[in-house]
Amino acid sequence: MRDNTFASCGCIHFKSIGGTVSGNFMNRTGGIGVIIWPQWLEGSVGLRNVLVSGNSFAPDKNQQVKVGPGTHNITVIPK
């Protein structure tokens, strides 16, 4: 997920095995979550090898990227 603009929406939930969330602009959103939810049925595979970098948040530049349990090798690099 790269170079998108999200406005006035909830949290962007990302699930992937080997993926990138980069260069996105989040305007009045709930941030970014790399989280396993039971209804998504990831099972023991989990989420892994995800890079989250270079995303912008407005108006709250201090929004956090939430990385949930059951994930492996998630790299978050703030802008």
N, CA, C, O and CB atoms as a CASP TS submission, in Angstrom:
PFRMAT TS
TARGET T0000
AUTHOR 0000-0000-0000
METHOD Language model
MODEL 1
PARENT N/A
ATOM      1  N   MET     1       0.862  -1.144   0.000  1.00  0.00           N
ATOM      2  CA  MET     1       0.000   0.000   0.000  1.00  0.00           C
ATOM      3  C   MET     1       0.917   1.217   0.000  1.00  0.00           C
ATOM      4  O   MET     1       1.548   1.521   1.013  1.00  0.00           O
ATOM      5  CB  MET     1      -0.986  -0.008   1.223  1.00  0.00           C
ATOM      6  N   ARG     2       0.992   1.895  -1.102  1.00  0.00           N
ATOM      7  CA  ARG     2       1.928   3.011  -1.241  1.00  0.00           C
ATOM      8  C   ARG     2       1.264   4.228  -1.867  1.00  0.00           C
ATOM      9  O   ARG     2       0.424   4.126  -2.761  1.00  0.00           O
ATOM     10  CB  ARG     2       3.128   2.592  -2.076  1.00  0.00           C
ATOM     11  N   ASP     3       1.682   5.396  -1.351  1.00  0.00           N
ATOM     12  CA  ASP     3       1.337   6.696  -1.946  1.00  0.00           C
ATOM     13  C   ASP     3      -0.166   6.932  -2.084  1.00  0.00           C
ATOM     14  O   ASP     3      -0.633   7.391  -3.127  1.00  0.00           O
ATOM     15  CB  ASP     3       1.977   6.814  -3.300  1.00  0.00           C
ATOM     16  N   ASN     4      -0.922   6.618  -1.029  1.00  0.00           N
ATOM     17  CA  ASN     4      -2.361   6.860  -0.999  1.00  0.00           C
ATOM     18  C   ASN     4      -2.672   7.998  -0.047  1.00  0.00           C
ATOM     19  O   ASN     4      -1.849   8.347   0.800  1.00  0.00           O
ATOM     20  CB  ASN     4      -3.123   5.589  -0.585  1.00  0.00           C
ATOM     21  N   THR     5      -3.860   8.582  -0.182  1.00  0.00           N
ATOM     22  CA  THR     5      -4.357   9.583   0.755  1.00  0.00           C
ATOM     23  C   THR     5      -5.644   9.052   1.367  1.00  0.00           C
ATOM     24  O   THR     5      -6.567   8.659   0.654  1.00  0.00           O
ATOM     25  CB  THR     5      -4.591  10.962   0.052  1.00  0.00           C
ATOM     26  N   PHE     6      -5.698   9.045   2.707  1.00  0.00           N
ATOM     27  CA  PHE     6      -6.882   8.621   3.437  1.00  0.00           C
ATOM     28  C   PHE     6      -7.363   9.802   4.257  1.00  0.00           C
ATOM     29  O   PHE     6      -6.556  10.473   4.901  1.00  0.00           O
ATOM     30  CB  PHE     6      -6.589   7.380   4.342  1.00  0.00           C
ATOM     31  N   ALA     7      -8.671  10.072   4.247  1.00  0.00           N
ATOM     32  CA  ALA     7      -9.206  11.215   4.981  1.00  0.00           C
ATOM     33  C   ALA     7     -10.477  10.830   5.719  1.00  0.00           C
ATOM     34  O   ALA     7     -11.348  10.142   5.186  1.00  0.00           O
ATOM     35  CB  ALA     7      -9.479  12.387   4.032  1.00  0.00           C
ATOM     36  N   SER     8     -10.558  11.297   6.968  1.00  0.00           N
ATOM     37  CA  SER     8     -11.766  11.155   7.784  1.00  0.00           C
ATOM     38  C   SER     8     -12.282   9.717   7.806  1.00  0.00           C
ATOM     39  O   SER     8     -13.459   9.463   7.546  1.00  0.00           O
ATOM     40  CB  SER     8     -12.855  12.081   7.266  1.00  0.00           C
ATOM     41  N   CYS     9     -11.403   8.799   8.115  1.00  0.00           N
ATOM     42  CA  CYS     9     -11.813   7.402   8.203  1.00  0.00           C
ATOM     43  C   CYS     9     -11.195   6.774   9.440  1.00  0.00           C
ATOM     44  O   CYS     9     -10.391   7.406  10.126  1.00  0.00           O
ATOM     45  CB  CYS     9     -11.405   6.621   6.932  1.00  0.00           C
ATOM     46  N   GLY    10     -11.557   5.563   9.719  1.00  0.00           N
ATOM     47  CA  GLY    10     -11.031   4.859  10.883  1.00  0.00           C
ATOM     48  C   GLY    10      -9.581   4.468  10.676  1.00  0.00           C
ATOM     49  O   GLY    10      -8.878   5.026   9.834  1.00  0.00           O
ATOM     50  N   CYS    11      -9.165   3.522  11.443  1.00  0.00           N
ATOM     51  CA  CYS    11      -7.791   3.020  11.375  1.00  0.00           C
ATOM     52  C   CYS    11      -7.609   2.192  10.106  1.00  0.00           C
ATOM     53  O   CYS    11      -8.509   1.452   9.710  1.00  0.00           O
ATOM     54  CB  CYS    11      -7.447   2.174  12.631  1.00  0.00           C
ATOM     55  N   ILE    12      -6.467   2.315   9.482  1.00  0.00           N
ATOM     56  CA  ILE    12      -6.132   1.493   8.330  1.00  0.00           C
ATOM     57  C   ILE    12      -5.503   0.203   8.875  1.00  0.00           C
ATOM     58  O   ILE    12      -4.421   0.243   9.461  1.00  0.00           O
ATOM     59  CB  ILE    12      -5.155   2.252   7.333  1.00  0.00           C
ATOM     60  N   HIS    13      -6.164  -0.917   8.689  1.00  0.00           N
ATOM     61  CA  HIS    13      -5.641  -2.195   9.158  1.00  0.00           C
ATOM     62  C   HIS    13      -4.971  -2.905   7.991  1.00  0.00           C
ATOM     63  O   HIS    13      -5.547  -3.061   6.914  1.00  0.00           O
ATOM     64  CB  HIS    13      -6.769  -3.078   9.774  1.00  0.00           C
ATOM     65  N   PHE    14      -3.750  -3.325   8.235  1.00  0.00           N
ATOM     66  CA  PHE    14      -2.956  -3.947   7.179  1.00  0.00           C
ATOM     67  C   PHE    14      -2.582  -5.352   7.599  1.00  0.00           C
ATOM     68  O   PHE    14      -2.072  -5.555   8.702  1.00  0.00           O
ATOM     69  CB  PHE    14      -1.690  -3.115   6.865  1.00  0.00           C
ATOM     70  N   LYS    15      -2.824  -6.314   6.748  1.00  0.00           N
ATOM     71  CA  LYS    15      -2.418  -7.684   7.032  1.00  0.00           C
ATOM     72  C   LYS    15      -1.715  -8.225   5.799  1.00  0.00           C
ATOM     73  O   LYS    15      -2.230  -8.143   4.683  1.00  0.00           O
ATOM     74  CB  LYS    15      -3.643  -8.578   7.428  1.00  0.00           C
ATOM     75  N   SER    16      -0.536  -8.778   6.017  1.00  0.00           N
ATOM     76  CA  SER    16       0.242  -9.236   4.881  1.00  0.00           C
ATOM     77  C   SER    16       1.362 -10.153   5.324  1.00  0.00           C
ATOM     78  O   SER    16       1.801 -10.105   6.473  1.00  0.00           O
ATOM     79  CB  SER    16       0.805  -8.058   4.112  1.00  0.00           C
ATOM     80  N   ILE    17       1.807 -10.963   4.435  1.00  0.00           N
ATOM     81  CA  ILE    17       3.055 -11.688   4.589  1.00  0.00           C
ATOM     82  C   ILE    17       3.950 -11.107   3.499  1.00  0.00           C
ATOM     83  O   ILE    17       3.796 -11.407   2.315  1.00  0.00           O
ATOM     84  CB  ILE    17       2.872 -13.287   4.464  1.00  0.00           C
ATOM     85  N   GLY    18       4.886 -10.271   3.931  1.00  0.00           N
ATOM     86  CA  GLY    18       5.761  -9.591   2.983  1.00  0.00           C
ATOM     87  C   GLY    18       5.049  -8.454   2.292  1.00  0.00           C
ATOM     88  O   GLY    18       4.569  -8.623   1.172  1.00  0.00           O
ATOM     89  N   GLY    19       4.966  -7.301   2.924  1.00  0.00           N
ATOM     90  CA  GLY    19       4.297  -6.157   2.330  1.00  0.00           C
ATOM     91  C   GLY    19       4.890  -4.852   2.817  1.00  0.00           C
ATOM     92  O   GLY    19       5.727  -4.837   3.719  1.00  0.00           O
ATOM     93  N   THR    20       4.449  -3.745   2.209  1.00  0.00           N
ATOM     94  CA  THR    20       4.962  -2.423   2.542  1.00  0.00           C
ATOM     95  C   THR    20       3.805  -1.445   2.658  1.00  0.00           C
ATOM     96  O   THR    20       2.893  -1.438   1.832  1.00  0.00           O
ATOM     97  CB  THR    20       5.978  -1.943   1.484  1.00  0.00           C
ATOM     98  N   VAL    21       3.858  -0.613   3.707  1.00  0.00           N
ATOM     99  CA  VAL    21       2.932   0.514   3.870  1.00  0.00           C
ATOM    100  C   VAL    21       3.818   1.741   3.878  1.00  0.00           C
ATOM    101  O   VAL    21       4.463   2.024   4.888  1.00  0.00           O
ATOM    102  CB  VAL    21       2.037   0.401   5.201  1.00  0.00           C
ATOM    103  N   SER    22       3.867   2.477   2.781  1.00  0.00           N
ATOM    104  CA  SER    22       4.858   3.535   2.627  1.00  0.00           C
ATOM    105  C   SER    22       4.302   4.734   1.866  1.00  0.00           C
ATOM    106  O   SER    22       3.537   4.584   0.913  1.00  0.00           O
ATOM    107  CB  SER    22       6.083   2.999   1.916  1.00  0.00           C
ATOM    108  N   GLY    23       4.703   5.932   2.308  1.00  0.00           N
ATOM    109  CA  GLY    23       4.382   7.161   1.581  1.00  0.00           C
ATOM    110  C   GLY    23       2.918   7.541   1.579  1.00  0.00           C
ATOM    111  O   GLY    23       2.478   8.272   0.692  1.00  0.00           O
ATOM    112  N   ASN    24       2.151   7.067   2.543  1.00  0.00           N
ATOM    113  CA  ASN    24       0.726   7.379   2.608  1.00  0.00           C
ATOM    114  C   ASN    24       0.491   8.628   3.446  1.00  0.00           C
ATOM    115  O   ASN    24       1.254   8.911   4.371  1.00  0.00           O
ATOM    116  CB  ASN    24      -0.063   6.191   3.187  1.00  0.00           C
ATOM    117  N   PHE    25      -0.561   9.376   3.127  1.00  0.00           N
ATOM    118  CA  PHE    25      -0.947  10.546   3.901  1.00  0.00           C
ATOM    119  C   PHE    25      -2.259  10.235   4.605  1.00  0.00           C
ATOM    120  O   PHE    25      -3.266   9.947   3.959  1.00  0.00           O
ATOM    121  CB  PHE    25      -1.078  11.811   2.998  1.00  0.00           C
ATOM    122  N   MET    26      -2.240  10.296   5.934  1.00  0.00           N
ATOM    123  CA  MET    26      -3.409  10.001   6.754  1.00  0.00           C
ATOM    124  C   MET    26      -3.942  11.299   7.341  1.00  0.00           C
ATOM    125  O   MET    26      -3.316  11.878   8.229  1.00  0.00           O
ATOM    126  CB  MET    26      -3.064   8.986   7.879  1.00  0.00           C
ATOM    127  N   ASN    27      -5.075  11.757   6.863  1.00  0.00           N
ATOM    128  CA  ASN    27      -5.670  13.015   7.319  1.00  0.00           C
ATOM    129  C   ASN    27      -6.925  12.706   8.137  1.00  0.00           C
ATOM    130  O   ASN    27      -7.934  12.253   7.596  1.00  0.00           O
ATOM    131  CB  ASN    27      -6.012  13.946   6.108  1.00  0.00           C
ATOM    132  N   ARG    28      -6.852  12.955   9.434  1.00  0.00           N
ATOM    133  CA  ARG    28      -7.959  12.687  10.368  1.00  0.00           C
ATOM    134  C   ARG    28      -8.375  11.214  10.333  1.00  0.00           C
ATOM    135  O   ARG    28      -9.546  10.894  10.130  1.00  0.00           O
ATOM    136  CB  ARG    28      -9.170  13.580  10.032  1.00  0.00           C
ATOM    137  N   THR    29      -7.411  10.334  10.531  1.00  0.00           N
ATOM    138  CA  THR    29      -7.690   8.903  10.587  1.00  0.00           C
ATOM    139  C   THR    29      -7.300   8.363  11.952  1.00  0.00           C
ATOM    140  O   THR    29      -6.808   9.106  12.802  1.00  0.00           O
ATOM    141  CB  THR    29      -6.937   8.147   9.467  1.00  0.00           C
ATOM    142  N   GLY    30      -7.517   7.088  12.162  1.00  0.00           N
ATOM    143  CA  GLY    30      -7.133   6.446  13.413  1.00  0.00           C
ATOM    144  C   GLY    30      -5.745   5.835  13.365  1.00  0.00           C
ATOM    145  O   GLY    30      -5.371   5.117  14.293  1.00  0.00           O
ATOM    146  N   GLY    31      -4.964   6.091  12.317  1.00  0.00           N
ATOM    147  CA  GLY    31      -3.609   5.568  12.219  1.00  0.00           C
ATOM    148  C   GLY    31      -3.538   4.290  11.414  1.00  0.00           C
ATOM    149  O   GLY    31      -4.426   3.980  10.620  1.00  0.00           O
ATOM    150  N   ILE    32      -2.451   3.550  11.637  1.00  0.00           N
ATOM    151  CA  ILE    32      -2.183   2.309  10.904  1.00  0.00           C
ATOM    152  C   ILE    32      -2.043   1.177  11.913  1.00  0.00           C
ATOM    153  O   ILE    32      -1.349   1.329  12.919  1.00  0.00           O
ATOM    154  CB  ILE    32      -0.893   2.434  10.019  1.00  0.00           C
ATOM    155  N   GLY    33      -2.686   0.057  11.663  1.00  0.00           N
ATOM    156  CA  GLY    33      -2.554  -1.116  12.522  1.00  0.00           C
ATOM    157  C   GLY    33      -2.106  -2.328  11.732  1.00  0.00           C
ATOM    158  O   GLY    33      -2.695  -2.659  10.702  1.00  0.00           O
ATOM    159  N   VAL    34      -1.064  -2.991  12.212  1.00  0.00           N
ATOM    160  CA  VAL    34      -0.648  -4.285  11.667  1.00  0.00           C
ATOM    161  C   VAL    34      -1.032  -5.290  12.747  1.00  0.00           C
ATOM    162  O   VAL    34      -0.258  -5.560  13.666  1.00  0.00           O
ATOM    163  CB  VAL    34       0.929  -4.336  11.306  1.00  0.00           C
ATOM    164  N   ILE    35      -2.233  -5.835  12.622  1.00  0.00           N
ATOM    165  CA  ILE    35      -2.858  -6.558  13.725  1.00  0.00           C
ATOM    166  C   ILE    35      -3.562  -7.808  13.197  1.00  0.00           C
ATOM    167  O   ILE    35      -4.209  -7.776  12.151  1.00  0.00           O
ATOM    168  CB  ILE    35      -3.859  -5.648  14.476  1.00  0.00           C
ATOM    169  N   ILE    36      -3.424  -8.899  13.934  1.00  0.00           N
ATOM    170  CA  ILE    36      -4.179 -10.115  13.617  1.00  0.00           C
ATOM    171  C   ILE    36      -5.536 -10.025  14.309  1.00  0.00           C
ATOM    172  O   ILE    36      -5.612  -9.761  15.509  1.00  0.00           O
ATOM    173  CB  ILE    36      -3.401 -11.410  14.066  1.00  0.00           C
ATOM    174  N   TRP    37      -6.578 -10.239  13.566  1.00  0.00           N
ATOM    175  CA  TRP    37      -7.922 -10.304  14.120  1.00  0.00           C
ATOM    176  C   TRP    37      -8.426 -11.726  13.930  1.00  0.00           C
ATOM    177  O   TRP    37      -8.240 -12.297  12.855  1.00  0.00           O
ATOM    178  CB  TRP    37      -8.878  -9.261  13.443  1.00  0.00           C
ATOM    179  N   PRO    38      -9.059 -12.316  14.941  1.00  0.00           N
ATOM    180  CA  PRO    38      -9.512 -13.706  14.830  1.00  0.00           C
ATOM    181  C   PRO    38     -10.388 -13.970  13.601  1.00  0.00           C
ATOM    182  O   PRO    38     -10.301 -15.039  12.998  1.00  0.00           O
ATOM    183  CB  PRO    38     -10.275 -14.085  16.072  1.00  0.00           C
ATOM    184  N   GLN    39     -11.224 -13.010  13.232  1.00  0.00           N
ATOM    185  CA  GLN    39     -12.113 -13.237  12.088  1.00  0.00           C
ATOM    186  C   GLN    39     -11.364 -13.282  10.757  1.00  0.00           C
ATOM    187  O   GLN    39     -11.929 -13.693   9.743  1.00  0.00           O
ATOM    188  CB  GLN    39     -13.168 -12.153  12.036  1.00  0.00           C
ATOM    189  N   TRP    40     -10.088 -12.859  10.753  1.00  0.00           N
ATOM    190  CA  TRP    40      -9.314 -12.926   9.519  1.00  0.00           C
ATOM    191  C   TRP    40      -8.641 -14.279   9.332  1.00  0.00           C
ATOM    192  O   TRP    40      -8.113 -14.558   8.255  1.00  0.00           O
ATOM    193  CB  TRP    40      -8.272 -11.832   9.504  1.00  0.00           C
ATOM    194  N   LEU    41      -8.649 -15.118  10.352  1.00  0.00           N
ATOM    195  CA  LEU    41      -8.195 -16.504  10.268  1.00  0.00           C
ATOM    196  C   LEU    41      -6.749 -16.673   9.809  1.00  0.00           C
ATOM    197  O   LEU    41      -6.459 -17.570   9.018  1.00  0.00           O
ATOM    198  CB  LEU    41      -9.082 -17.250   9.345  1.00  0.00           C
ATOM    199  N   GLU    42      -5.829 -15.820  10.296  1.00  0.00           N
ATOM    200  CA  GLU    42      -4.424 -16.010   9.943  1.00  0.00           C
ATOM    201  C   GLU    42      -3.841 -17.260  10.580  1.00  0.00           C
ATOM    202  O   GLU    42      -2.912 -17.857  10.037  1.00  0.00           O
ATOM    203  CB  GLU    42      -3.615 -14.800  10.356  1.00  0.00           C
ATOM    204  N   GLY    43      -4.376 -17.660  11.725  1.00  0.00           N
ATOM    205  CA  GLY    43      -3.887 -18.851  12.398  1.00  0.00           C
ATOM    206  C   GLY    43      -2.433 -18.704  12.817  1.00  0.00           C
ATOM    207  O   GLY    43      -1.981 -17.607  13.145  1.00  0.00           O
ATOM    208  N   SER    44      -1.716 -19.796  12.804  1.00  0.00           N
ATOM    209  CA  SER    44      -0.335 -19.792  13.277  1.00  0.00           C
ATOM    210  C   SER    44       0.622 -19.129  12.290  1.00  0.00           C
ATOM    211  O   SER    44       1.770 -18.853  12.637  1.00  0.00           O
ATOM    212  CB  SER    44       0.116 -21.207  13.548  1.00  0.00           C
ATOM    213  N   VAL    45       0.167 -18.872  11.071  1.00  0.00           N
ATOM    214  CA  VAL    45       1.022 -18.226  10.077  1.00  0.00           C
ATOM    215  C   VAL    45       1.367 -16.814  10.516  1.00  0.00           C
ATOM    216  O   VAL    45       2.509 -16.379  10.369  1.00  0.00           O
ATOM    217  CB  VAL    45       0.337 -18.205   8.701  1.00  0.00           C
ATOM    218  N   GLY    46       0.405 -16.104  11.046  1.00  0.00           N
ATOM    219  CA  GLY    46       0.640 -14.732  11.517  1.00  0.00           C
ATOM    220  C   GLY    46       0.951 -13.767  10.393  1.00  0.00           C
ATOM    221  O   GLY    46       0.881 -14.107   9.212  1.00  0.00           O
ATOM    222  N   LEU    47       1.294 -12.569  10.785  1.00  0.00           N
ATOM    223  CA  LEU    47       1.689 -11.533   9.841  1.00  0.00           C
ATOM    224  C   LEU    47       3.190 -11.344   9.995  1.00  0.00           C
ATOM    225  O   LEU    47       3.693 -11.276  11.117  1.00  0.00           O
ATOM    226  CB  LEU    47       0.904 -10.185  10.084  1.00  0.00           C
ATOM    227  N   ARG    48       3.902 -11.258   8.897  1.00  0.00           N
ATOM    228  CA  ARG    48       5.353 -11.144   9.015  1.00  0.00           C
ATOM    229  C   ARG    48       5.947 -10.416   7.813  1.00  0.00           C
ATOM    230  O   ARG    48       5.327 -10.284   6.757  1.00  0.00           O
ATOM    231  CB  ARG    48       5.985 -12.531   9.156  1.00  0.00           C
ATOM    232  N   ASN    49       7.179  -9.950   8.023  1.00  0.00           N
ATOM    233  CA  ASN    49       7.954  -9.286   6.975  1.00  0.00           C
ATOM    234  C   ASN    49       7.213  -8.095   6.372  1.00  0.00           C
ATOM    235  O   ASN    49       7.040  -8.010   5.156  1.00  0.00           O
ATOM    236  CB  ASN    49       8.300 -10.278   5.882  1.00  0.00           C
ATOM    237  N   VAL    50       6.778  -7.173   7.240  1.00  0.00           N
ATOM    238  CA  VAL    50       6.064  -5.975   6.809  1.00  0.00           C
ATOM    239  C   VAL    50       6.907  -4.752   7.155  1.00  0.00           C
ATOM    240  O   VAL    50       7.430  -4.651   8.265  1.00  0.00           O
ATOM    241  CB  VAL    50       4.654  -5.887   7.474  1.00  0.00           C
ATOM    242  N   LEU    51       7.039  -3.826   6.214  1.00  0.00           N
ATOM    243  CA  LEU    51       7.743  -2.567   6.416  1.00  0.00           C
ATOM    244  C   LEU    51       6.739  -1.430   6.401  1.00  0.00           C
ATOM    245  O   LEU    51       5.976  -1.286   5.447  1.00  0.00           O
ATOM    246  CB  LEU    51       8.830  -2.354   5.336  1.00  0.00           C
ATOM    247  N   VAL    52       6.733  -0.615   7.460  1.00  0.00           N
ATOM    248  CA  VAL    52       5.873   0.570   7.551  1.00  0.00           C
ATOM    249  C   VAL    52       6.809   1.766   7.645  1.00  0.00           C
ATOM    250  O   VAL    52       7.514   1.918   8.643  1.00  0.00           O
ATOM    251  CB  VAL    52       4.878   0.501   8.800  1.00  0.00           C
ATOM    252  N   SER    53       6.831   2.623   6.618  1.00  0.00           N
ATOM    253  CA  SER    53       7.780   3.742   6.617  1.00  0.00           C
ATOM    254  C   SER    53       7.253   4.929   5.827  1.00  0.00           C
ATOM    255  O   SER    53       6.458   4.775   4.900  1.00  0.00           O
ATOM    256  CB  SER    53       9.118   3.300   6.044  1.00  0.00           C
ATOM    257  N   GLY    54       7.715   6.123   6.213  1.00  0.00           N
ATOM    258  CA  GLY    54       7.464   7.339   5.443  1.00  0.00           C
ATOM    259  C   GLY    54       6.017   7.748   5.313  1.00  0.00           C
ATOM    260  O   GLY    54       5.643   8.361   4.313  1.00  0.00           O
ATOM    261  N   ASN    55       5.184   7.426   6.297  1.00  0.00           N
ATOM    262  CA  ASN    55       3.780   7.826   6.258  1.00  0.00           C
ATOM    263  C   ASN    55       3.598   9.131   7.021  1.00  0.00           C
ATOM    264  O   ASN    55       4.283   9.367   8.016  1.00  0.00           O
ATOM    265  CB  ASN    55       2.873   6.720   6.848  1.00  0.00           C
ATOM    266  N   SER    56       2.680   9.981   6.563  1.00  0.00           N
ATOM    267  CA  SER    56       2.403  11.272   7.203  1.00  0.00           C
ATOM    268  C   SER    56       1.022  11.252   7.824  1.00  0.00           C
ATOM    269  O   SER    56       0.085  10.679   7.269  1.00  0.00           O
ATOM    270  CB  SER    56       2.518  12.431   6.191  1.00  0.00           C
ATOM    271  N   PHE    57       0.904  11.890   8.993  1.00  0.00           N
ATOM    272  CA  PHE    57      -0.365  11.945   9.709  1.00  0.00           C
ATOM    273  C   PHE    57      -0.723  13.390  10.005  1.00  0.00           C
ATOM    274  O   PHE    57       0.124  14.158  10.461  1.00  0.00           O
ATOM    275  CB  PHE    57      -0.300  11.124  11.014  1.00  0.00           C
ATOM    276  N   ALA    58      -1.980  13.772   9.749  1.00  0.00           N
ATOM    277  CA  ALA    58      -2.451  15.115  10.077  1.00  0.00           C
ATOM    278  C   ALA    58      -3.846  14.993  10.667  1.00  0.00           C
ATOM    279  O   ALA    58      -4.564  14.069  10.283  1.00  0.00           O
ATOM    280  CB  ALA    58      -2.449  16.048   8.819  1.00  0.00           C
ATOM    281  N   PRO    59      -4.263  15.831  11.541  1.00  0.00           N
ATOM    282  CA  PRO    59      -3.488  16.903  12.152  1.00  0.00           C
ATOM    283  C   PRO    59      -2.561  16.410  13.263  1.00  0.00           C
ATOM    284  O   PRO    59      -1.687  17.162  13.695  1.00  0.00           O
ATOM    285  CB  PRO    59      -4.418  17.950  12.700  1.00  0.00           C
ATOM    286  N   ASP    60      -2.720  15.180  13.737  1.00  0.00           N
ATOM    287  CA  ASP    60      -1.913  14.667  14.841  1.00  0.00           C
ATOM    288  C   ASP    60      -0.691  13.935  14.299  1.00  0.00           C
ATOM    289  O   ASP    60      -0.778  12.766  13.923  1.00  0.00           O
ATOM    290  CB  ASP    60      -2.750  13.730  15.741  1.00  0.00           C
ATOM    291  N   LYS    61       0.434  14.616  14.259  1.00  0.00           N
ATOM    292  CA  LYS    61       1.659  14.019  13.725  1.00  0.00           C
ATOM    293  C   LYS    61       2.225  12.938  14.633  1.00  0.00           C
ATOM    294  O   LYS    61       3.142  12.219  14.237  1.00  0.00           O
ATOM    295  CB  LYS    61       2.701  15.089  13.505  1.00  0.00           C
ATOM    296  N   ASN    62       1.688  12.808  15.858  1.00  0.00           N
ATOM    297  CA  ASN    62       2.187  11.822  16.808  1.00  0.00           C
ATOM    298  C   ASN    62       1.362  10.537  16.830  1.00  0.00           C
ATOM    299  O   ASN    62       1.505   9.731  17.749  1.00  0.00           O
ATOM    300  CB  ASN    62       2.216  12.420  18.183  1.00  0.00           C
ATOM    301  N   GLN    63       0.513  10.337  15.842  1.00  0.00           N
ATOM    302  CA  GLN    63      -0.253   9.093  15.791  1.00  0.00           C
ATOM    303  C   GLN    63       0.704   7.925  15.747  1.00  0.00           C
ATOM    304  O   GLN    63       1.781   8.002  15.155  1.00  0.00           O
ATOM    305  CB  GLN    63      -1.203   9.065  14.570  1.00  0.00           C
ATOM    306  N   GLN    64       0.303   6.865  16.369  1.00  0.00           N
ATOM    307  CA  GLN    64       1.162   5.699  16.415  1.00  0.00           C
ATOM    308  C   GLN    64       0.743   4.657  15.405  1.00  0.00           C
ATOM    309  O   GLN    64      -0.417   4.575  15.000  1.00  0.00           O
ATOM    310  CB  GLN    64       1.162   5.105  17.794  1.00  0.00           C
ATOM    311  N   VAL    65       1.723   3.863  15.010  1.00  0.00           N
ATOM    312  CA  VAL    65       1.467   2.670  14.224  1.00  0.00           C
ATOM    313  C   VAL    65       1.392   1.543  15.242  1.00  0.00           C
ATOM    314  O   VAL    65       2.346   1.309  15.985  1.00  0.00           O
ATOM    315  CB  VAL    65       2.586   2.415  13.110  1.00  0.00           C
ATOM    316  N   LYS    66       0.269   0.848  15.280  1.00  0.00           N
ATOM    317  CA  LYS    66       0.081  -0.221  16.262  1.00  0.00           C
ATOM    318  C   LYS    66       0.451  -1.551  15.630  1.00  0.00           C
ATOM    319  O   LYS    66      -0.069  -1.930  14.580  1.00  0.00           O
ATOM    320  CB  LYS    66      -1.379  -0.251  16.786  1.00  0.00           C
ATOM    321  N   VAL    67       1.361  -2.249  16.294  1.00  0.00           N
ATOM    322  CA  VAL    67       1.750  -3.592  15.868  1.00  0.00           C
ATOM    323  C   VAL    67       1.257  -4.547  16.941  1.00  0.00           C
ATOM    324  O   VAL    67       1.683  -4.468  18.094  1.00  0.00           O
ATOM    325  CB  VAL    67       3.315  -3.717  15.649  1.00  0.00           C
ATOM    326  N   GLY    68       0.374  -5.437  16.570  1.00  0.00           N
ATOM    327  CA  GLY    68      -0.243  -6.338  17.530  1.00  0.00           C
ATOM    328  C   GLY    68       0.557  -7.604  17.775  1.00  0.00           C
ATOM    329  O   GLY    68       1.559  -7.854  17.105  1.00  0.00           O
ATOM    330  N   PRO    69       0.111  -8.408  18.742  1.00  0.00           N
ATOM    331  CA  PRO    69       0.768  -9.682  19.043  1.00  0.00           C
ATOM    332  C   PRO    69       0.583 -10.677  17.893  1.00  0.00           C
ATOM    333  O   PRO    69      -0.312 -10.522  17.061  1.00  0.00           O
ATOM    334  CB  PRO    69       0.213 -10.276  20.353  1.00  0.00           C
ATOM    335  N   GLY    70       1.422 -11.675  17.861  1.00  0.00           N
ATOM    336  CA  GLY    70       1.325 -12.691  16.819  1.00  0.00           C
ATOM    337  C   GLY    70       1.923 -12.269  15.495  1.00  0.00           C
ATOM    338  O   GLY    70       1.706 -12.925  14.476  1.00  0.00           O
ATOM    339  N   THR    71       2.676 -11.178  15.500  1.00  0.00           N
ATOM    340  CA  THR    71       3.327 -10.697  14.282  1.00  0.00           C
ATOM    341  C   THR    71       4.828 -10.919  14.398  1.00  0.00           C
ATOM    342  O   THR    71       5.355 -11.032  15.505  1.00  0.00           O
ATOM    343  CB  THR    71       3.011  -9.194  14.032  1.00  0.00           C
ATOM    344  N   HIS    72       5.510 -10.981  13.276  1.00  0.00           N
ATOM    345  CA  HIS    72       6.945 -11.241  13.266  1.00  0.00           C
ATOM    346  C   HIS    72       7.637 -10.375  12.225  1.00  0.00           C
ATOM    347  O   HIS    72       7.142 -10.220  11.109  1.00  0.00           O
ATOM    348  CB  HIS    72       7.224 -12.725  12.994  1.00  0.00           C
ATOM    349  N   ASN    73       8.784  -9.809  12.594  1.00  0.00           N
ATOM    350  CA  ASN    73       9.595  -9.023  11.674  1.00  0.00           C
ATOM    351  C   ASN    73       8.814  -7.865  11.062  1.00  0.00           C
ATOM    352  O   ASN    73       8.774  -7.704   9.842  1.00  0.00           O
ATOM    353  CB  ASN    73      10.138  -9.912  10.576  1.00  0.00           C
ATOM    354  N   ILE    74       8.188  -7.056  11.931  1.00  0.00           N
ATOM    355  CA  ILE    74       7.481  -5.849  11.483  1.00  0.00           C
ATOM    356  C   ILE    74       8.410  -4.675  11.755  1.00  0.00           C
ATOM    357  O   ILE    74       8.785  -4.447  12.905  1.00  0.00           O
ATOM    358  CB  ILE    74       6.079  -5.669  12.219  1.00  0.00           C
ATOM    359  N   THR    75       8.789  -3.928  10.732  1.00  0.00           N
ATOM    360  CA  THR    75       9.692  -2.796  10.867  1.00  0.00           C
ATOM    361  C   THR    75       8.909  -1.510  10.678  1.00  0.00           C
ATOM    362  O   THR    75       8.254  -1.320   9.653  1.00  0.00           O
ATOM    363  CB  THR    75      10.855  -2.886   9.853  1.00  0.00           C
ATOM    364  N   VAL    76       8.976  -0.613  11.679  1.00  0.00           N
ATOM    365  CA  VAL    76       8.288   0.674  11.585  1.00  0.00           C
ATOM    366  C   VAL    76       9.356   1.761  11.625  1.00  0.00           C
ATOM    367  O   VAL    76      10.094   1.876  12.603  1.00  0.00           O
ATOM    368  CB  VAL    76       7.229   0.859  12.747  1.00  0.00           C
ATOM    369  N   ILE    77       9.437   2.556  10.563  1.00  0.00           N
ATOM    370  CA  ILE    77      10.385   3.659  10.485  1.00  0.00           C
ATOM    371  C   ILE    77       9.566   4.944  10.366  1.00  0.00           C
ATOM    372  O   ILE    77       8.910   5.167   9.348  1.00  0.00           O
ATOM    373  CB  ILE    77      11.385   3.488   9.269  1.00  0.00           C
ATOM    374  N   PRO    78       9.600   5.805  11.419  1.00  0.00           N
ATOM    375  CA  PRO    78       8.812   7.048  11.354  1.00  0.00           C
ATOM    376  C   PRO    78       9.361   7.997  10.288  1.00  0.00           C
ATOM    377  O   PRO    78      10.536   7.940   9.924  1.00  0.00           O
ATOM    378  CB  PRO    78       8.805   7.752  12.728  1.00  0.00           C
ATOM    379  N   LYS    79       8.489   8.860   9.803  1.00  0.00           N
ATOM    380  CA  LYS    79       8.902   9.829   8.783  1.00  0.00           C
ATOM    381  C   LYS    79       9.681  10.930   9.417  1.00  0.00           C
ATOM    382  O   LYS    79      10.122  11.851   8.729  1.00  0.00           O
ATOM    383  CB  LYS    79       7.702  10.401   8.037  1.00  0.00           C
TER
END
